[in-house]
Amino acid sequence: MQALLQAVSVLVALALTWVSPAIAVSGVPDEPSVEGPREIAVSMRDNRFHPARLMVAAGATVVWSNDELDETIEHNVISRDYRWASSNFFPGETYQHTFTIPGTYRYFCDLHGGMVGQIVVE
């Protein structure tokens, strides 16, 4: 009986050693990465920002592109605190802003209600 208990203990120890790395990896939260390109694209189509929420590293430049299929639909990008803003721009045109200070930046298009976005700078 003692030999059986010892064998089971060894098997359990081996199983935990083998399984624990997988548990550690699967336990990592699926959060957006702040690493990556220094220039990040945001598409504006269907009167929405795509993606509407981004996490970027300080120093990153976000480029908003009007990708509407209807050539008459203008958009703009205005920070909620009005510290930066684009003029209106048509499909095929872009606006960019570089984020150097960590924080949360909310923005909107004042031509289309409900068209809002957020940049988190780390």
ABEGO torsion letter per residue (X at the ends): XAAAAAAAAAAAAAAAAAAAAAAAAAABBBBBBABEBABBBBBBBGGBBOBABBBBBBGBBBBBBBABABAABBBBBBBAAGABBBBBBBBGBBBBBBBABBEBBBBBBAABBGBBBBBBBX
